[in-house]
Amino acid sequence: MAMTLLPEPHRRRPVAIGLLLAALVVFYLLFLHGFVVQHLDYGEQIDDMLAQEQRFRAKALERPALEARLA
């Protein structure tokens, strides 16, 4: 009986699919995950800045009333 490294014929497809999925996960972790996490962080920063801008605009709208009270 010869020793072979290949799986039995009826198990080749599931092994190939498993190897493909493992390769895709490794590819994602090595090349894409850093960009995805950074992009999500940028989105949070943009949301924070938009909220801050709204607060500043609301304060700026109060200026005429404050100037009228001081005059």
C-alpha positions as CSV (number, residue, x, y, z in Angstrom):
1,M,0.0,0.0,0.0
2,A,1.5,3.3,-1.1
3,M,1.3,6.3,1.2
4,T,-0.3,9.4,-0.3
5,L,-0.8,12.9,1.0
6,L,-4.0,13.4,-1.0
7,P,-7.3,12.8,0.8
8,E,-9.6,10.1,-0.4
9,P,-11.5,11.0,-3.6
10,H,-14.9,11.5,-1.9
11,R,-13.3,13.9,0.6
12,R,-11.3,16.1,-1.8
13,R,-14.1,18.7,-2.4
14,P,-14.7,19.5,1.4
15,V,-11.0,19.6,2.0
16,A,-10.5,22.0,-0.9
17,I,-13.4,24.2,0.3
18,G,-12.0,24.3,3.8
19,L,-8.6,25.2,2.6
20,L,-10.1,28.0,0.4
21,L,-12.0,29.4,3.4
22,A,-8.9,29.3,5.6
23,A,-6.9,31.1,2.9
24,L,-9.6,33.8,2.6
25,V,-9.6,34.3,6.3
26,V,-5.8,34.6,6.4
27,F,-5.9,37.0,3.4
28,Y,-8.5,39.2,5.2
29,L,-6.6,39.3,8.4
30,L,-3.3,40.1,6.8
31,F,-4.3,42.6,4.2
32,L,-7.8,44.0,4.8
33,H,-8.6,43.9,8.5
34,G,-6.4,46.9,9.4
35,F,-8.1,49.0,6.7
36,V,-11.6,48.0,7.8
37,V,-10.9,48.8,11.4
38,Q,-9.3,52.1,10.5
39,H,-12.3,53.0,8.3
40,L,-14.7,52.3,11.1
41,D,-12.7,54.5,13.4
42,Y,-12.7,57.3,10.9
43,G,-16.5,56.9,10.7
44,E,-16.8,57.4,14.4
45,Q,-14.5,60.4,14.4
46,I,-16.6,62.0,11.6
47,D,-19.8,61.4,13.6
48,D,-18.2,63.0,16.7
49,M,-17.1,66.0,14.6
50,L,-20.5,66.4,13.1
51,A,-22.1,66.4,16.6
52,Q,-19.5,69.0,17.8
53,E,-20.3,71.2,14.7
54,Q,-24.0,71.1,15.6
55,R,-23.2,72.2,19.2
56,F,-21.1,75.0,17.9
57,R,-23.8,76.1,15.4
58,A,-26.4,76.1,18.2
59,K,-24.1,78.3,20.4
60,A,-23.4,80.6,17.5
61,L,-27.2,81.1,17.1
62,E,-27.3,82.3,20.7
63,R,-24.9,85.2,20.0
64,P,-27.4,87.8,18.8
65,A,-29.5,87.3,21.9
66,L,-26.5,87.6,24.2
67,E,-25.3,90.7,22.5
68,A,-28.8,92.3,22.8
69,R,-28.8,91.5,26.5
70,L,-25.4,93.0,27.1
71,A,-26.2,96.2,25.1
